[in-house]
């Protein structure tokens, strides 16, 4: 397969991926808003930013595994659960280890 042929296959795959994405609209979004998101994700600027952010995440020494919930919210919930104040080490263990996420 020639380089130009490979690029054509890649373009076709990207087009298919983008069309497929349109079928997974979250229920809370209006159709127009979802289409706007999909269009934005297809732009060169977003793809460049996404690639840079992917590389940046690979360089993290301690990537947290606690999702979108703020650390403080996790701390308060855990303290209510166990009935005592947590140490900084215990909080660190919860938000930076996958077994607690």
C-alpha positions as CSV (number, residue, x, y, z in Angstrom):
1,X,0.0,0.0,0.0
2,X,1.4,3.4,-1.0
3,X,1.6,6.3,1.4
4,X,-1.2,8.2,-0.4
5,X,-3.4,5.1,-0.2
6,X,-2.7,4.8,3.5
7,X,-3.7,8.5,4.0
8,X,-6.9,7.9,2.1
9,X,-7.8,5.0,4.3
10,X,-7.0,7.1,7.4
11,X,-9.3,9.9,6.1
12,X,-12.1,7.4,5.4
13,X,-11.8,6.0,8.9
14,X,-11.8,9.4,10.5
15,X,-14.9,10.3,8.6
16,X,-16.6,7.1,9.7
17,X,-15.5,7.7,13.3
18,X,-17.0,11.2,13.2
19,X,-20.3,10.0,11.8
20,X,-20.4,7.2,14.4
21,X,-19.9,9.8,17.2
22,X,-23.2,11.5,16.2
23,X,-25.1,8.4,17.3
24,X,-24.1,8.6,20.9
25,X,-25.7,11.9,21.9
26,X,-26.3,12.3,25.7
27,X,-30.0,12.5,26.5
28,X,-29.5,15.8,28.4
29,X,-28.2,17.6,25.2
30,X,-30.3,19.1,22.5
31,X,-29.6,17.7,19.0
32,X,-28.2,21.1,17.8
33,X,-25.8,21.4,20.8
34,X,-24.6,17.9,20.3
35,X,-23.9,18.5,16.6
36,X,-22.0,21.6,17.5
37,X,-19.8,19.6,19.9
38,X,-19.2,17.0,17.2
39,X,-18.3,19.7,14.7
40,X,-15.9,21.3,17.2
41,X,-14.2,18.0,18.0
42,X,-13.5,17.5,14.3
43,X,-11.6,20.8,13.9
44,X,-7.8,20.9,13.5
45,X,-7.4,23.2,16.6
46,X,-9.2,20.8,18.9
47,X,-7.4,17.8,17.5
48,X,-4.1,19.5,18.1
49,X,-5.0,20.5,21.6
50,X,-6.2,17.0,22.3
51,X,-2.9,15.5,21.1
52,X,-0.9,17.9,23.3
53,X,-3.0,17.2,26.3
54,X,-2.7,13.4,25.8
55,X,1.1,13.8,25.8
56,X,1.0,16.0,28.9
57,X,-1.1,13.4,30.8
58,X,1.6,10.8,30.0
59,X,4.2,13.0,31.8
60,X,2.3,13.2,35.1
61,X,4.2,11.6,38.0
62,X,1.1,11.0,40.1
63,X,-2.1,11.1,37.9
64,X,-5.1,11.1,40.2
65,X,-7.7,8.4,39.8
66,X,-10.7,10.0,41.5
67,X,-12.6,11.3,38.5
68,X,-14.4,14.6,38.4
69,X,-15.4,14.7,42.1
70,X,-13.3,17.3,44.0
71,X,-10.8,16.0,46.5
72,X,-12.4,17.9,49.3
73,X,-15.8,16.4,48.5
74,X,-14.2,12.9,48.7
75,X,-12.5,13.8,52.0
76,X,-15.8,15.0,53.6
77,X,-17.7,11.9,52.4
78,X,-15.0,9.5,53.7
79,X,-14.8,11.3,57.0
80,X,-18.6,11.0,57.4
81,X,-18.3,7.3,56.5
82,X,-15.5,6.4,59.0
83,X,-16.6,9.0,61.6
84,X,-13.2,10.6,62.1
85,X,-10.8,13.1,60.6
86,X,-8.6,11.8,57.8
87,X,-4.9,12.5,57.5
88,X,-3.4,14.1,54.4
89,X,-1.8,10.7,53.6
90,X,-5.2,8.9,53.8
91,X,-6.7,11.5,51.4
92,X,-3.7,11.1,49.0
93,X,-4.1,7.3,49.1
94,X,-7.8,7.6,48.2
95,X,-7.5,10.1,45.3
96,X,-4.2,8.7,43.8
97,X,-4.8,5.0,43.9
98,X,-7.1,3.1,41.5
99,X,-8.4,0.7,44.2
100,X,-10.3,3.6,45.9
101,X,-11.5,5.4,42.7
